[in-house]
């Protein structure tokens, strides 16, 4: 059995059409729509369905879509696809889950596979149990789609081991005050009533403990994406937030915790896409998590609200053992396309640079679409573990965040006693910057994601005492 992510080749080099800017009152509003698709993307689910693959999603209504006119060339291409399940020629039918995917009956010998269409990122996941169906699909769709094997594993730059920075400091309660230094501007923002209200913050991580004291007073939209996102036997689930690892809970606490968070009033959307036992994920899981986030962000009530996404995961520059260079490059290009879809949707993606030290920068930190974050301590010294380097002529990181011995929520004991813990890593620095981005977007919700990115970079506090190339534009602060 093989699983693939089918991505239109045209989308690798092309930005999707953004929503219409402006209203009748002349306000600067970027309407987020579900039109972040390419006209040809609907061919994949049509073709797979004609081969007998079953849909692994439960059809449901999506927000209204402003479908751009179909060029004559695109009409000619799409006319070749099957019409079952589509509307007028040239218009892809949008389907997605409104709730948890229903688990179907067990796979039988006659099954040839399943597919999961993700219209908001313009991609389709396919899970083949029939070699013949796989071969025919590649013959029919190979000219317009890349078949990217969902086999390459990603890792997240987890917290640095305690031995490098002294023992971890565990606590069973929150601190009296937030520890953010005055220079970062967080306390001043809070004093002005700017705490992230109205902003949507998406987190792709190991999950979140929704019942930890740091998070229990809010409703957290949560989705668990299984290890096998293409398989209907392991459906994604919308449930009460959980986190067997604690990493995601710590990240959420830094960005948005009630007692320690940078932006405690944001609305949290958390997708668990990293398995706690292996600390691994895959392109398919990340894609499914992004699709779910965009689905949430694109609902009619959310379509004009500002949004930020934090990702603490990554690829190294070189292919890992056992993976061909071609397959690896396809995974990286597809990952960049997914990150670009966030920017197209007016969502600011913020990513951890990694914990390998100087000369180890990878992806998605190396993508120009992402805002990559390295780590400094509270004395503004670059952490030895903080990744840096040049990736495709792009210097990484873009800027720095506090990422050494940061106090935040982690887990709870069986008797419901909550833990807080100090952790270090660029995984801690990234949500600090994501929280700052939420403060900026709260203050100026009419600014686009790109404009907020530029504002953060322009306001960065210079760090001249650190080695060249290690600290980007400086320390991210709120001004």
Secondary structure, 3 states (H helix, E strand, C coil): CEEEEEEEHHHHCCCCCCCCECCCCCCCCECCCCCCCCHHHHHHHHHHHHCCCEECCCCCCCCCCCCCCCCHHHHHHHCCCCCCCCCCCCCCCCCCCCCCCCCCCCCCCCCCEEEEEECCCCEEEEEECCHHHHHHHHHHHCCCEEEEECCCEEECCCCCCHHHHCCCCEECCCCCCCCCCHHHCHHHHHHCCCCCCCCEEEEEECCCCCCCCCCCCCCCEEEECCCCCCCHHHCCECCCCCCCCCHHHHHHHHHHCCCCCCCCCCEEEEEECCECCCCEEEHHHHHHHHHHHHHHHCCCCCCCCCEEEEECCEECCCCCCCCCHHHHHHHHHHHHHHHHHHHHCCEEEEEECCCCCECCCCECCCCCCCEEEEEECCCCCECCCCCEEEECCEEECCEEEECCCEEEEEEECCCCCEEEEEECCHHHHHHHHHHHHHHHHHHCCCCCHHHHHHHHHHCCECCCCCCCCCCCCCECCCC
